[in-house]
Structure formats: C-alpha cells, structure tokens
Amino acid sequence: MKVLVIPSWFPNKYNLNSGIFVREQVTLMKEAGYNVTVLAALPISIKRVHLKKNIAYSAHENIRLFLNIPFFEVLNMLLRFVFGIQLFETLKKKEGLPDIIHAHTYSQAFLVRYLSKKYKIPYLVTEHYSKAMDQSRLGRIQFSIARAFYKSSVVNIAVSDSQKQKMEQLYSVGFTIVPNFIDVSIFHPSSSQKSKKVSPRVKLLSVGNMLENKGFHLVIGALAILNKSRSIYELEIIGEGPYRRQLESLGDFKNNSKDIHLLGSIPNHELVSHYQNADCYIAASKIETFGITVLEALACGTPVVVTAENHKRIVENNVYGIHSARTSESIANAIINATRLNTSPEAMHDFIESEYSSDRVIEHLGKIYLQVIRRSTNHSNESD
C-alpha cells in the first residue's frame, strides 16, 4: 500500500520539533512495511528566519518552505496548495499515484481535496489543531473549509475522547479515535530517579510553543506565589514563539528571573533528561487536542499538573497528577499536591506503555488504512 502523508507541520531547520509526532508516525509506519511518502508546503515565520539569519526554501526532498503571511491564514492555505501541486507533479513522475492520502489538519484542505478529486485518491484526516475545535477562532471562512474537508473524507481521526465529542458536535460528522503515541523506549524514568530528590529545590517544567493559549504566564504566576515566602521552586520553560517577549515583560517574571529559565527550542531527544529531572510537569493550556508532552512527562516518571478538560481522564483519581482550574493560584496548589503523590515513576511509565505504545497505535492505523481502501472501492463500484 502506497500512502502519501500531507502534514501541516514537519520538522525543519527553523523548528526542529514542529510536527515531530507526524515524522515519528511515518517512521514507524515504514518500519511496519508501509510505503509512505511525505509531501507538503509549509509556512515559516519571518521571526524564525530572522533568528537563523538566512532562508532556505528546500527542507526535504518533498517538503517546500515559504514565508508565512501573518493574519491571512486562507492565503497561506492557497500557497500550500500552489506549491503542493508542484511537489506532487514531480513526485508523481517518479513514483506514480498513491493508494491513499493521509492529511494532517484542515490546513491542507485545498491541496488534498483537489488531488483526491482529480486522481480519485481516497483520503483520511487526522485533526491535531486545537483551533479546529473553536469556531470563534476559525472564523466563518475557515470553518466552512474545514467542515467541507471533513465531510468529503473517508475517515476522520481525533486524537482524544474529548476532541472527538467536540468535533462531532461542531461539524456533524463522525470521528474515530487514534491517539498519538509515545516511544516508551526513549521516554522512560532514569535509573537514579528514585533518589533524585537530593536538592531542596523543587524543579518545575513546562514545554510547548510560546503562545498565549499555552498558559505559560499562569505557570510563571504560580511560581511567584510558591516562592513568596521562600525561594525553593525553579521553573524551566522549553519552546519558542511570539509570546516570549510578553512573558519576559511580566512583573512576576522580572521579580523571579533568577528562578525562571527560558531554554528555547531543543531537539526532541534532549527533552528526556529534562522530564526525568523535573519534580513536576505543568501543562496550563486553555485547550488541547491531545497534549503529547503530558504523556512524555508521565512516561519519564514525572507527575503532572494539567488544566485542559481532555486531560482529566489521564489524572483521574489523582494517581498520576492533578487537574487544576486555570488560574495561577489553583496551579500553585496543584503543584504542591502533585509533588506529594506516592505513585512510583515505574507505575507512571507502565500506565503510558499500556495505553499509548506505538505498536498499538500503528496497528490501529493500519486497519483504518484498509478500511479507507475498502470503503472507497465499494463506493466506486456503486457509482459504476
């Protein structure tokens, strides 16, 4: 089976961790015997280009980068389409047509629907983008594009129970659940984790793109509350983005700057030691489709504090972490309680392995690919 994966994000020189879950899924599908090719035109921000001091449009054999046009998402979608057609025509001459197209997010709707209609290639969609769950953030035009995209897809995939419910309610189409996976051979507790508390300092960690809805300002506010009487907590934030300058201008940041470390973007494999060395991981997002960093932290044996609704199931009964209201005061209290949990690092890792291992996810995805082929074949026979 030839599968063409068309993502909306993919690792590149300007953002090493962009869409890394897509690359890992593609790698594992290849190892499972599937003939998988990645193709996409991806926007990059001018700020990221400026940080690198140069620009390169070629990122991968079938990946093309272009400068993002701020505040004009539909225009960026059209550019994805134009450059994507060029990439596809070149690929088609070399490898022929794929059997199915697996799109990741509605941002590739124009390209995928065009290819599907012109070449009669069935497609499925995995929606990772939290924006797709919020009609007010999408706006009327993008909402219409997304809805038409899902309605024409053979299978729509959500990555969590709560996302599935919201998407089905919002778009009136069915979704099936295929969670993102964790490579538990990479993300695991360290051998010395049981005795890592040799320092009176409590290490907090938060990872993600620096966007307002990620809630880093709330985490910084929680740190300020915790360190009011005695400065024993320190916070690492890993990630980059447009909200960094605002974070650095916060009074709570300036007053606690010696205890806050903004580490920027780091390669994914280097995250493991940061998870292992943390006493508590905090995800203060307003909304999440899946929240893979929460599961990575748990796989490394670190308790979590979460605020998004779809993370409630992961921390139910307060075994692996604490669900908190989305305020700095509540997060501060949750951090205290999370660091007092008695669950062992090994038990956290075993939970993630049982629920989110790569073997289970790839097997499920393979069955869905076969389902897409069968449904498409049946539909073609009925049309004839």
C-alpha positions in Angstrom: 0.0 0.0 0.0 1.3 3.4 -1.0 0.5 6.1 1.4 1.0 9.8 0.8 1.2 11.8 4.0 0.5 15.5 3.7 1.1 17.2 7.1 0.6 20.8 8.1 3.8 20.7 10.2 7.0 18.8 9.9 10.5 19.2 11.5 12.7 21.6 9.6 15.8 23.7 10.3 13.7 26.6 11.6 11.7 24.5 14.0 13.2 21.1 14.9 10.2 19.9 16.9 7.4 21.1 14.5 5.1 18.2 13.8 7.6 15.7 15.2 4.8 13.3 16.1 4.0 13.1 12.3 7.6 12.2 11.5 7.7 9.6 14.2 4.4 8.1 13.0 5.7 8.0 9.4 9.0 6.3 10.5 7.1 3.6 12.4 4.7 3.0 9.5 7.7 2.5 7.2 9.2 0.0 9.7 5.8 -1.8 9.7 6.2 -2.3 5.9 4.1 0.5 4.5 5.3 2.5 1.6 5.0 6.0 3.0 6.0 9.3 1.4 5.7 12.8 3.0 4.8 15.8 0.9 3.9 19.3 1.9 4.5 23.0 1.5 4.9 24.6 5.0 4.8 28.2 6.1 7.6 29.5 8.3 7.5 32.7 10.3 9.7 35.7 9.4 10.8 35.8 13.1 12.2 32.2 12.8 14.0 33.1 9.6 15.5 36.2 11.3 16.8 34.1 14.2 18.6 31.7 11.8 19.9 34.7 9.8 19.2 33.0 6.5 16.4 31.4 4.5 16.3 28.1 2.7 13.1 27.0 0.9 14.0 23.4 0.5 13.7 21.4 3.7 13.3 17.8 2.5 13.0 16.0 -0.9 9.2 16.6 -1.0 9.0 19.5 1.5 9.0 23.1 0.5 9.1 26.1 2.9 7.6 29.5 2.2 7.3 32.7 4.3 4.1 32.8 6.4 1.8 35.8 5.8 0.6 36.9 9.2 -3.1 37.1 9.8 -4.0 35.7 6.4 -4.5 32.0 7.1 -6.6 31.3 4.0 -3.9 32.9 1.8 -1.3 30.7 3.4 -3.6 27.7 2.6 -3.7 28.8 -1.0 0.1 29.0 -1.1 0.3 25.5 0.4 -2.0 24.4 -2.5 0.1 26.1 -5.2 3.5 24.8 -4.0 1.9 21.4 -3.1 0.7 20.9 -6.7 4.2 21.5 -8.0 5.7 19.0 -5.5 3.0 16.4 -6.3 3.5 16.6 -10.1 7.3 16.0 -9.6 6.6 13.1 -7.2 4.0 11.5 -9.5 6.5 11.3 -12.4 8.9 9.4 -10.1 6.6 7.2 -8.0 3.2 7.2 -9.6 0.0 7.7 -7.7 -0.6 6.8 -4.1 -3.4 4.5 -2.9 -4.5 6.8 -0.2 -3.7 10.3 1.2 -3.4 10.8 4.9 -3.8 14.5 5.7 -2.8 16.1 9.0 -5.2 19.0 9.8 -7.6 21.0 7.7 -4.8 23.5 6.7 -4.1 21.2 3.7 -7.7 21.1 2.6 -7.3 22.8 -0.7 -4.5 20.6 -1.9 -5.8 17.3 -0.6 -9.4 17.7 -1.9 -8.0 18.8 -5.3 -5.7 15.7 -5.6 -8.5 13.4 -4.3 -11.0 14.6 -6.9 -8.6 14.8 -9.9 -6.9 11.5 -9.4 -9.7 9.6 -7.5 -7.5 9.0 -4.4 -9.4 8.5 -1.2 -8.2 10.5 1.8 -8.4 10.5 5.6 -7.7 13.3 8.0 -6.1 13.4 11.4 -7.0 16.6 13.1 -4.4 17.8 15.6 -5.1 21.5 15.5 -6.8 22.8 18.7 -8.1 25.8 16.7 -10.4 23.4 14.7 -12.4 22.8 18.0 -13.2 26.5 18.4 -15.5 28.0 15.8 -14.9 31.6 17.1 -11.1 31.2 16.4 -11.6 29.7 13.0 -14.0 32.4 11.6 -16.7 31.8 9.1 -14.5 31.1 6.0 -12.0 28.7 7.7 -14.9 26.9 9.4 -16.6 26.3 6.1 -13.4 25.0 4.6 -12.8 22.6 7.5 -16.4 21.3 7.5 -16.3 20.5 3.8 -12.9 18.8 4.2 -14.2 16.5 6.9 -17.4 15.7 5.1 -15.5 14.6 2.0 -13.0 12.5 3.9 -13.5 8.7 4.1 -12.4 8.7 7.7 -11.8 11.5 10.2 -9.5 10.9 13.1 -9.4 12.6 16.5 -6.6 12.1 19.0 -8.7 12.1 22.2 -12.2 11.4 23.6 -13.0 15.0 24.3 -11.7 16.1 20.9 -13.9 13.5 19.2 -17.0 14.7 21.1 -16.4 18.4 20.3 -15.6 17.8 16.7 -18.6 15.7 16.1 -20.9 18.2 17.8 -19.3 21.1 15.9 -19.2 19.6 12.4 -21.9 17.0 12.4 -19.6 14.3 11.0 -18.2 11.2 12.6 -14.7 10.9 14.1 -12.8 7.8 15.3 -10.0 8.0 17.9 -6.4 7.2 17.2 -4.2 8.7 19.9 -0.8 10.0 19.3 1.8 7.6 20.7 4.8 7.7 23.0 8.0 5.9 22.3 8.4 4.3 25.7 11.9 3.0 24.8 13.1 6.7 24.7 10.8 8.3 27.3 11.3 6.4 30.5 12.4 7.0 34.1 16.1 7.3 34.7 17.9 4.6 36.7 18.5 7.1 39.5 15.0 8.6 39.5 14.0 7.1 42.9 16.7 9.1 44.6 16.7 12.2 42.5 15.4 14.4 45.4 18.8 15.3 46.9 18.3 19.1 46.4 15.9 21.2 48.5 15.0 23.0 45.2 11.8 21.8 43.5 12.2 21.7 39.7 9.2 22.6 37.6 9.0 22.1 33.8 6.7 23.3 31.0 7.2 22.6 27.3 5.5 24.0 24.2 5.3 26.7 21.6 5.2 30.1 23.3 1.6 31.1 22.5 -0.8 32.9 24.9 -3.2 30.0 25.0 -0.4 27.7 26.3 -0.7 29.4 29.7 3.0 30.0 30.5 2.0 33.3 32.1 -0.1 31.3 34.6 2.7 28.9 35.4 5.0 31.9 36.0 2.4 33.4 38.2 2.1 30.1 40.1 5.9 30.1 40.6 5.7 33.6 42.0 3.1 32.5 44.5 5.0 29.4 45.6 8.2 31.5 46.1 6.6 34.3 48.1 7.9 33.2 51.4 10.8 31.1 50.5 12.5 30.7 47.1 12.7 26.9 46.7 10.9 26.4 43.3 12.6 26.9 39.9 11.0 26.7 36.5 12.3 25.6 33.1 10.3 26.5 30.0 11.3 24.8 26.8 10.0 26.2 23.5 10.0 29.3 21.3 7.3 31.6 19.9 5.8 35.0 19.5 4.7 35.2 23.2 8.2 35.1 24.6 8.6 38.9 24.8 5.3 39.3 26.6 6.4 36.7 29.2 9.7 38.4 29.8 7.8 41.7 30.4 5.6 40.3 33.2 6.2 41.6 36.7 6.2 38.0 38.1 8.9 37.1 35.6 11.1 40.0 36.4 10.7 39.5 40.1 11.6 35.8 39.8 14.0 35.9 36.9 16.7 34.0 38.8 14.3 31.1 39.2 13.0 31.0 35.7 15.0 29.5 32.8 13.8 30.1 29.2 15.7 27.4 27.3 14.3 28.0 23.8 13.8 25.1 21.4 15.8 22.0 21.9 15.9 18.7 19.9 13.3 16.2 20.9 15.7 13.6 22.2 17.2 16.1 24.6 13.8 16.6 26.3 14.1 13.2 28.1 16.6 14.3 30.7 14.6 17.5 31.4 11.5 15.4 32.0 13.4 13.0 34.2 15.0 15.7 36.3 11.7 17.6 36.9 9.7 17.2 40.1 6.5 18.3 38.4 5.4 18.9 34.8 2.8 21.7 34.2 0.6 22.0 31.1 -1.6 25.1 31.5 -3.2 25.1 28.0 -6.6 26.6 27.5 -7.5 23.8 25.1 -5.6 20.8 23.7 -6.3 18.1 21.1 -4.1 15.6 22.8 -1.2 17.1 24.8 1.7 14.8 24.0 4.1 16.5 26.3 2.0 15.5 29.3 2.3 11.8 28.3 6.0 12.2 27.7 6.5 13.5 31.2 4.5 10.7 32.7 6.4 8.1 30.7 9.6 9.6 32.3 8.1 9.1 35.7 7.2 12.8 36.5 3.8 13.7 38.0 1.8 16.4 36.1 -0.5 19.3 36.7 -2.9 19.9 33.8 -5.7 22.4 33.1 -7.3 21.3 29.8 -10.5 19.3 30.0 -9.4 16.4 27.9 -6.5 15.7 30.3 -8.9 14.9 33.2 -9.0 11.2 32.3 -5.2 10.9 32.4 -5.1 12.2 36.0 -8.4 10.9 37.3 -8.3 9.8 41.0 -5.1 11.9 41.3 -2.9 8.9 40.8 -0.5 10.3 38.1 -1.2 14.0 38.6 -3.6 16.8 39.4 -6.2 18.6 37.3 -6.4 22.3 38.2 -8.5 25.3 37.4 -6.8 27.6 35.0 -5.6 30.2 37.5 -2.1 30.8 39.0 -3.5 30.2 42.5 -5.0 26.8 41.6 -2.0 25.7 39.7 0.3 26.6 42.6 -1.8 24.5 45.0 -1.9 21.6 42.4 1.9 21.7 42.1 2.2 21.2 45.9 -0.2 18.3 45.8 1.4 16.7 42.7 4.9 16.7 44.2 3.4 14.8 47.2 2.0 11.9 45.2 3.2 8.5 46.1 2.9 6.9 42.7 6.3 5.5 41.6 8.0 6.6 38.3 7.8 3.0 37.1 4.0 2.9 37.6 3.6 6.1 35.6 5.7 4.7 32.8 3.7 1.4 32.8 0.5 3.3 32.5 1.7 5.2 29.4 3.0 2.0 27.9 -0.3 0.2 28.3 -2.4 3.0 26.8 -0.2 4.8 24.3 2.5 2.5 23.0 3.5 2.8 19.3 2.7 -0.8 18.5 -1.0 -0.4 19.4 -1.4 2.9 17.6 0.3 1.7 14.3 -1.7 -1.5 14.3 -4.9 0.5 14.7 -3.9 3.0 12.0 -3.1 0.1 9.6 -6.6 -1.2 10.0 -8.0 2.2 9.2 -6.0 2.4 6.0 -7.5 -0.9 4.9 -10.9 0.4 5.8 -10.4 3.5 3.7 -9.4 1.4 0.7 -12.5 -0.9 1.1 -14.9 2.0 1.5 -13.5 3.8 -1.5 -13.6 0.6 -3.6 -17.2 -0.1 -2.6 -18.2 3.5 -3.4 -16.6 3.3 -6.8 -18.4 0.0 -7.6 -21.8 1.5 -6.5 -21.1 4.5 -8.8 -20.4 2.3 -11.7 
